[in-house]
Amino acid sequence: MTIKTQDFNLAKFRNSIHQNCFVCGKSNHRGLQLNFHYDENDKCAFSEFQLNGWSQGYKGIPHGGVISAIFDGAMGNCLFAQNLTAVTAELKIRFKQALELEKKTIVKAWVKNSSNTLYILEAEIVQDGQIKASATGKFVNKPDLADRQDT
C-alpha cells in the first residue's frame, strides 16, 4: 500500500499548521475532527462523518453554522491536498434539504477555477445519495501560512 501524495499533504498541513482547527484538527477536542482524504479520480477532498445532538439547531437538524464550517474546512483541505494554503474570502451556501443528525454524511470539495492568487472551489454535502447542500467558495492564496506552526 502506498500513501498518495495528496493524502500526505493533507496530513502534513493538519498536523503542523491546522491541528487546532474546529473542523479537522485532531487536537481540538471540542471540534468535529473530520478526517479528509483526496480522491485522485474525482480530484476532490472528501470526508465521511455523522453529526450528533451537540451540533443541533432545530430539533434533529444540524445548525447551519456547523454546515458552513464543514464546507469551509472541506475546501481548505482540498487546497491542502494540492500543497496550497489560502484563506476564505467568500462562502456561498445553498441549503436544499434539511440534513439529519446521526446519519452517514459525505462532504466533497473540488477546485473549479484558479489563478495565481485566487481559487474558486465548489462543494456538496450528501446524505442517502441526495445533495442536501452545496457551496461555492473563493479563497485567497496565502503561502506564508505554511510557515506558521500550530501549537
FIKOLZA-1660 file (N, C-alpha, C; in steps of 0.1 Angstrom, whole numbers, plus 5000, padded with zeros to 4 digits):
% residues 151
   i   px   py   pz ch aa at
   1 5008 4988 5000  A  M  N
   1 5000 5000 5000  A  M CA
   1 5009 5012 5000  A  M  C
   2 5006 5022 4991  A  T  N
   2 5014 5034 4991  A  T CA
   2 5005 5046 4995  A  T  C
   3 5012 5055 5001  A  I  N
   3 5005 5067 5006  A  I CA
   3 5004 5077 4994  A  I  C
   4 4993 5081 4990  A  K  N
   4 4991 5091 4979  A  K CA
   4 4997 5105 4983  A  K  C
   5 5003 5111 4974  A  T  N
   5 5009 5125 4977  A  T CA
   5 4998 5134 4983  A  T  C
   6 4986 5134 4978  A  Q  N
   6 4976 5144 4983  A  Q CA
   6 4973 5141 4997  A  Q  C
   7 4971 5128 5001  A  D  N
   7 4968 5124 5015  A  D CA
   7 4980 5128 5024  A  D  C
   8 4992 5126 5019  A  F  N
   8 5004 5130 5026  A  F CA
   8 5003 5145 5029  A  F  C
   9 5000 5153 5018  A  N  N
   9 4999 5168 5020  A  N CA
   9 4988 5172 5030  A  N  C
  10 4977 5165 5029  A  L  N
  10 4966 5168 5039  A  L CA
  10 4971 5165 5053  A  L  C
  11 4977 5154 5056  A  A  N
  11 4982 5151 5069  A  A CA
  11 4993 5161 5074  A  A  C
  12 5002 5164 5064  A  K  N
  12 5013 5174 5068  A  K CA
  12 5007 5187 5073  A  K  C
  13 4997 5193 5065  A  F  N
  13 4992 5206 5069  A  F CA
  13 4983 5204 5082  A  F  C
  14 4975 5194 5083  A  R  N
  14 4967 5192 5095  A  R CA
  14 4975 5191 5108  A  R  C
  15 4986 5183 5106  A  N  N
  15 4995 5181 5118  A  N CA
  15 5004 5192 5122  A  N  C
  16 5007 5201 5112  A  S  N
  16 5016 5212 5115  A  S CA
  16 5010 5225 5117  A  S  C
  17 5001 5229 5108  A  I  N
  17 4996 5243 5109  A  I CA
  17 4981 5243 5112  A  I  C
  18 4974 5232 5113  A  H  N
  18 4960 5232 5114  A  H CA
  18 4955 5222 5125  A  H  C
  19 4963 5218 5134  A  Q  N
  19 4959 5208 5144  A  Q CA
  19 4948 5212 5153  A  Q  C
  20 4946 5225 5155  A  N  N
  20 4935 5230 5164  A  N CA
  20 4923 5235 5156  A  N  C
  21 4922 5233 5143  A  C  N
  21 4911 5237 5135  A  C CA
  21 4898 5230 5141  A  C  C
  22 4887 5238 5141  A  F  N
  22 4874 5233 5146  A  F CA
  22 4869 5222 5137  A  F  C
  23 4871 5222 5124  A  V  N
  23 4866 5212 5115  A  V CA
  23 4875 5199 5115  A  V  C
  24 4888 5201 5113  A  C  N
  24 4896 5189 5110  A  C CA
  24 4907 5187 5120  A  C  C
  25 4909 5196 5130  A  G  N
  25 4920 5195 5139  A  G CA
  25 4919 5183 5149  A  G  C
  26 4929 5175 5149  A  K  N
  26 4928 5163 5158  A  K CA
  26 4931 5168 5173  A  K  C
  27 4937 5179 5175  A  S  N
  27 4939 5184 5189  A  S CA
  27 4928 5192 5195  A  S  C
  28 4918 5195 5187  A  N  N
  28 4906 5203 5191  A  N CA
  28 4896 5193 5196  A  N  C
  29 4895 5190 5209  A  H  N
  29 4886 5181 5214  A  H CA
  29 4871 5186 5214  A  H  C
  30 4869 5198 5212  A  R  N
  30 4856 5204 5211  A  R CA
  30 4851 5205 5196  A  R  C
  31 4860 5202 5187  A  G  N
  31 4857 5203 5173  A  G CA
  31 4852 5190 5167  A  G  C
  32 4850 5191 5153  A  L  N
  32 4844 5180 5146  A  L CA
  32 4854 5168 5143  A  L  C
  33 4867 5172 5142  A  Q  N
  33 4878 5162 5140  A  Q CA
  33 4875 5154 5127  A  Q  C
  34 4870 5160 5117  A  L  N
  34 4868 5153 5104  A  L CA
  34 4881 5148 5098  A  L  C
  35 4881 5137 5092  A  N  N
  35 4893 5131 5086  A  N CA
  35 4891 5132 5071  A  N  C
  36 4898 5141 5064  A  F  N
  36 4897 5143 5050  A  F CA
  36 4907 5134 5042  A  F  C
  37 4903 5130 5030  A  H  N
  37 4911 5123 5021  A  H CA
  37 4910 5129 5007  A  H  C
  38 4918 5125 4998  A  Y  N
  38 4917 5131 4985  A  Y CA
  38 4915 5120 4975  A  Y  C
  39 4905 5121 4966  A  D  N
  39 4901 5112 4956  A  D CA
  39 4908 5116 4943  A  D  C
  40 4918 5108 4939  A  E  N
  40 4926 5112 4927  A  E CA
  40 4917 5112 4914  A  E  C
  41 4908 5102 4914  A  N  N
  41 4899 5101 4902  A  N CA
  41 4890 5113 4900  A  N  C
  42 4883 5117 4911  A  D  N
  42 4873 5128 4911  A  D CA
  42 4880 5141 4914  A  D  C
  43 4893 5141 4917  A  K  N
  43 4900 5154 4921  A  K CA
  43 4893 5162 4931  A  K  C
  44 4889 5155 4942  A  C  N
  44 4882 5162 4953  A  C CA
  44 4887 5157 4967  A  C  C
  45 4886 5166 4976  A  A  N
  45 4888 5162 4990  A  A CA
  45 4874 5157 4995  A  A  C
  46 4874 5147 5004  A  F  N
  46 4861 5142 5010  A  F CA
  46 4863 5137 5024  A  F  C
  47 4852 5137 5031  A  S  N
  47 4852 5131 5044  A  S CA
  47 4838 5125 5047  A  S  C
  48 4838 5114 5053  A  E  N
  48 4825 5108 5057  A  E CA
  48 4824 5109 5073  A  E  C
  49 4812 5113 5077  A  F  N
  49 4810 5116 5091  A  F CA
  49 4795 5115 5095  A  F  C
  50 4793 5116 5108  A  Q  N
  50 4779 5118 5113  A  Q CA
  50 4779 5129 5123  A  Q  C
  51 4769 5137 5123  A  L  N
  51 4767 5148 5133  A  L CA
  51 4758 5143 5143  A  L  C
  52 4760 5147 5156  A  N  N
  52 4751 5143 5167  A  N CA
  52 4745 5155 5173  A  N  C
  53 4738 5153 5184  A  G  N
  53 4730 5163 5190  A  G CA
  53 4737 5176 5194  A  G  C
  54 4750 5176 5197  A  W  N
  54 4757 5188 5201  A  W CA
  54 4757 5198 5190  A  W  C
  55 4755 5193 5177  A  S  N
  55 4756 5203 5165  A  S CA
  55 4742 5207 5161  A  S  C
  56 4732 5204 5169  A  Q  N
  56 4718 5207 5166  A  Q CA
  56 4715 5221 5166  A  Q  C
  57 4706 5225 5156  A  G  N
  57 4700 5238 5156  A  G CA
  57 4686 5236 5160  A  G  C
  58 4677 5234 5150  A  Y  N
  58 4663 5229 5154  A  Y CA
  58 4664 5214 5157  A  Y  C
  59 4653 5209 5163  A  K  N
  59 4653 5196 5168  A  K CA
  59 4656 5186 5156  A  K  C
  60 4667 5178 5158  A  G  N
  60 4670 5168 5148  A  G CA
  60 4677 5173 5135  A  G  C
  61 4680 5186 5135  A  I  N
  61 4687 5192 5123  A  I CA
  61 4699 5199 5127  A  I  C
  62 4711 5196 5121  A  P  N
  62 4723 5204 5124  A  P CA
  62 4722 5219 5122  A  P  C
  63 4728 5226 5130  A  H  N
  63 4729 5241 5128  A  H CA
  63 4735 5245 5115  A  H  C
  64 4730 5255 5108  A  G  N
  64 4735 5259 5096  A  G CA
  64 4750 5264 5097  A  G  C
  65 4753 5270 5108  A  G  N
  65 4767 5274 5110  A  G CA
  65 4777 5263 5110  A  G  C
  66 4773 5251 5116  A  V  N
  66 4781 5239 5116  A  V CA
  66 4783 5234 5102  A  V  C
  67 4772 5234 5094  A  I  N
  67 4773 5230 5080  A  I CA
  67 4782 5240 5072  A  I  C
  68 4781 5252 5075  A  S  N
  68 4790 5262 5068  A  S CA
  68 4805 5260 5071  A  S  C
  69 4807 5257 5084  A  A  N
  69 4821 5254 5088  A  A CA
  69 4826 5241 5081  A  A  C
  70 4818 5231 5080  A  I  N
  70 4822 5219 5073  A  I CA
  70 4826 5222 5058  A  I  C
  71 4818 5230 5051  A  F  N
  71 4821 5234 5038  A  F CA
  71 4835 5241 5037  A  F  C
  72 4836 5251 5046  A  D  N
  72 4849 5258 5046  A  D CA
  72 4861 5249 5049  A  D  C
  73 4859 5240 5058  A  G  N
  73 4870 5230 5061  A  G CA
  73 4873 5221 5049  A  G  C
  74 4863 5216 5043  A  A  N
  74 4864 5207 5031  A  A CA
  74 4872 5214 5020  A  A  C
  75 4868 5227 5017  A  M  N
  75 4875 5234 5007  A  M CA
  75 4890 5237 5011  A  M  C
  76 4892 5241 5023  A  G  N
  76 4906 5243 5028  A  G CA
  76 4914 5230 5026  A  G  C
  77 4908 5218 5030  A  N  N
  77 4915 5206 5029  A  N CA
  77 4918 5202 5014  A  N  C
  78 4909 5206 5005  A  C  N
  78 4911 5203 4991  A  C CA
  78 4923 5211 4987  A  C  C
  79 4925 5223 4991  A  L  N
  79 4937 5231 4988  A  L CA
  79 4950 5225 4995  A  L  C
  80 4948 5221 5007  A  F  N
  80 4960 5214 5014  A  F CA
  80 4965 5202 5006  A  F  C
  81 4955 5194 5000  A  A  N
  81 4959 5183 4992  A  A CA
  81 4968 5186 4980  A  A  C
  82 4967 5199 4976  A  Q  N
  82 4974 5203 4965  A  Q CA
  82 4986 5212 4969  A  Q  C
  83 4989 5211 4982  A  N  N
  83 5001 5217 4988  A  N CA
  83 4999 5233 4988  A  N  C
  84 4987 5237 4990  A  L  N
  84 4984 5252 4990  A  L CA
  84 4978 5256 5003  A  L  C
  85 4980 5268 5007  A  T  N
  85 4974 5274 5019  A  T CA
  85 4967 5287 5014  A  T  C
  86 4955 5289 5019  A  A  N
  86 4947 5300 5015  A  A CA
  86 4937 5303 5026  A  A  C
  87 4931 5316 5025  A  V  N
  87 4921 5319 5035  A  V CA
  87 4908 5322 5027  A  V  C
  88 4897 5320 5034  A  T  N
  88 4884 5322 5028  A  T CA
  88 4881 5337 5026  A  T  C
  89 4877 5340 5014  A  A  N
  89 4873 5354 5010  A  A CA
  89 4858 5355 5009  A  A  C
  90 4852 5344 5005  A  E  N
  90 4837 5344 5003  A  E CA
  90 4832 5329 5003  A  E  C
  91 4821 5327 5010  A  L  N
  91 4815 5314 5010  A  L CA
  91 4800 5316 5008  A  L  C
  92 4795 5310 4998  A  K  N
  92 4780 5310 4995  A  K CA
  92 4775 5296 4996  A  K  C
  93 4764 5295 5004  A  I  N
  93 4759 5281 5006  A  I CA
  93 4744 5281 5002  A  I  C
  94 4740 5270 4996  A  R  N
  94 4727 5267 4992  A  R CA
  94 4722 5255 5000  A  R  C
  95 4713 5257 5009  A  F  N
  95 4707 5246 5017  A  F CA
  95 4695 5241 5009  A  F  C
  96 4695 5229 5005  A  K  N
  96 4685 5224 4996  A  K CA
  96 4674 5216 5004  A  K  C
  97 4679 5207 5013  A  Q  N
  97 4671 5199 5022  A  Q CA
  97 4677 5199 5035  A  Q  C
  98 4669 5197 5045  A  A  N
  98 4675 5196 5059  A  A CA
  98 4683 5183 5060  A  A  C
  99 4695 5185 5066  A  L  N
  99 4703 5173 5069  A  L CA
  99 4697 5167 5082  A  L  C
 100 4700 5154 5084  A  E  N
 100 4696 5147 5096  A  E CA
 100 4708 5144 5105  A  E  C
 101 4705 5144 5118  A  L  N
 101 4716 5140 5127  A  L CA
 101 4717 5125 5127  A  L  C
 102 4728 5120 5132  A  E  N
 102 4731 5106 5134  A  E CA
 102 4729 5098 5121  A  E  C
 103 4733 5104 5110  A  K  N
 103 4732 5097 5097  A  K CA
 103 4745 5099 5089  A  K  C
 104 4749 5088 5082  A  K  N
 104 4761 5089 5074  A  K CA
 104 4760 5101 5064  A  K  C
 105 4770 5109 5064  A  T  N
 105 4770 5121 5056  A  T CA
 105 4784 5122 5050  A  T  C
 106 4784 5127 5037  A  I  N
 106 4797 5128 5030  A  I CA
 106 4798 5143 5025  A  I  C
 107 4809 5149 5027  A  V  N
 107 4812 5162 5021  A  V CA
 107 4823 5160 5011  A  V  C
 108 4822 5167 5000  A  K  N
 108 4832 5167 4989  A  K CA
 108 4835 5181 4985  A  K  C
 109 4847 5184 4982  A  A  N
 109 4851 5197 4977  A  A CA
 109 4861 5196 4966  A  A  C
 110 4860 5205 4956  A  W  N
 110 4870 5204 4945  A  W CA
 110 4872 5218 4939  A  W  C
 111 4884 5220 4933  A  V  N
 111 4887 5233 4927  A  V CA
 111 4880 5234 4913  A  V  C
 112 4873 5245 4912  A  K  N
 112 4866 5248 4899  A  K CA
 112 4874 5256 4890  A  K  C
 113 4881 5266 4895  A  N  N
 113 4890 5276 4888  A  N CA
 113 4901 5280 4897  A  N  C
 114 4912 5285 4891  A  S  N
 114 4923 5290 4899  A  S CA
 114 4931 5300 4891  A  S  C
 115 4937 5309 4898  A  S  N
 115 4947 5318 4893  A  S CA
 115 4959 5318 4902  A  S  C
 116 4968 5327 4901  A  N  N
 116 4980 5328 4910  A  N CA
 116 4976 5331 4924  A  N  C
 117 4965 5339 4926  A  T  N
 117 4961 5344 4939  A  T CA
 117 4948 5340 4944  A  T  C
 118 4939 5335 4935  A  L  N
 118 4925 5332 4938  A  L CA
 118 4921 5318 4934  A  L  C
 119 4915 5311 4943  A  Y  N
 119 4909 5298 4940  A  Y CA
 119 4894 5298 4942  A  Y  C
 120 4887 5292 4932  A  I  N
 120 4873 5291 4933  A  I CA
 120 4870 5276 4935  A  I  C
 121 4863 5273 4946  A  L  N
 121 4860 5259 4949  A  L CA
 121 4845 5257 4950  A  L  C
 122 4841 5244 4947  A  E  N
 122 4827 5240 4949  A  E CA
 122 4827 5228 4958  A  E  C
 123 4816 5226 4965  A  A  N
 123 4814 5215 4974  A  A CA
 123 4800 5211 4975  A  A  C
 124 4798 5199 4980  A  E  N
 124 4784 5194 4983  A  E CA
 124 4784 5185 4995  A  E  C
 125 4773 5185 5002  A  I  N
 125 4771 5175 5013  A  I CA
 125 4759 5166 5009  A  I  C
 126 4762 5153 5010  A  V  N
 126 4753 5143 5006  A  V CA
 126 4749 5134 5017  A  V  C
 127 4736 5131 5018  A  Q  N
 127 4730 5120 5027  A  Q CA
 127 4721 5112 5019  A  Q  C
 128 4721 5099 5020  A  D  N
 128 4712 5090 5013  A  D CA
 128 4712 5092 4998  A  D  C
 129 4724 5095 4993  A  G  N
 129 4725 5097 4978  A  G CA
 129 4720 5110 4973  A  G  C
 130 4715 5119 4982  A  Q  N
 130 4709 5132 4978  A  Q CA
 130 4718 5143 4982  A  Q  C
 131 4719 5153 4973  A  I  N
 131 4727 5165 4977  A  I CA
 131 4718 5174 4986  A  I  C
 132 4722 5175 4998  A  K  N
 132 4714 5183 5008  A  K CA
 132 4718 5197 5008  A  K  C
 133 4731 5200 5005  A  A  N
 133 4735 5214 5005  A  A CA
 133 4747 5215 4995  A  A  C
 134 4749 5227 4990  A  S  N
 134 4761 5229 4981  A  S CA
 134 4767 5243 4984  A  S  C
 135 4779 5244 4980  A  A  N
 135 4786 5257 4983  A  A CA
 135 4796 5261 4972  A  A  C
 136 4798 5273 4971  A  T  N
 136 4809 5279 4963  A  T CA
 136 4818 5288 4972  A  T  C
 137 4830 5287 4971  A  G  N
 137 4839 5295 4979  A  G CA
 137 4850 5301 4971  A  G  C
 138 4854 5313 4975  A  K  N
 138 4866 5320 4970  A  K CA
 138 4877 5320 4980  A  K  C
 139 4889 5316 4977  A  F  N
 139 4900 5315 4986  A  F CA
 139 4912 5323 4981  A  F  C
 140 4918 5331 4989  A  V  N
 140 4929 5339 4985  A  V CA
 140 4942 5332 4990  A  V  C
 141 4951 5330 4980  A  N  N
 141 4964 5324 4983  A  N CA
 141 4972 5331 4994  A  N  C
 142 4976 5323 5004  A  K  N
 142 4984 5328 5015  A  K CA
 142 4995 5318 5018  A  K  C
 143 5006 5318 5009  A  P  N
 143 5016 5308 5011  A  P CA
 143 5024 5309 5024  A  P  C
 144 5024 5321 5030  A  D  N
 144 5031 5323 5043  A  D CA
 144 5025 5315 5054  A  D  C
 145 5012 5311 5053  A  L  N
 145 5005 5304 5063  A  L CA
 145 5012 5290 5066  A  L  C
 146 5018 5285 5055  A  A  N
 146 5025 5272 5057  A  A CA
 146 5037 5272 5066  A  A  C
 147 5042 5284 5069  A  D  N
 147 5053 5286 5078  A  D CA
 147 5049 5287 5093  A  D  C
 148 5036 5289 5095  A  R  N
 148 5031 5291 5109  A  R CA
 148 5028 5277 5115  A  R  C
 149 5034 5275 5127  A  Q  N
 149 5032 5262 5134  A  Q CA
 149 5021 5264 5144  A  Q  C
 150 5011 5254 5144  A  D  N
 150 5000 5255 5153  A  D CA
 150 5004 5247 5166  A  D  C
 151 5003 5253 5177  A  T  N
 151 5007 5247 5189  A  T CA
 151 4995 5244 5199  A  T  C
% end
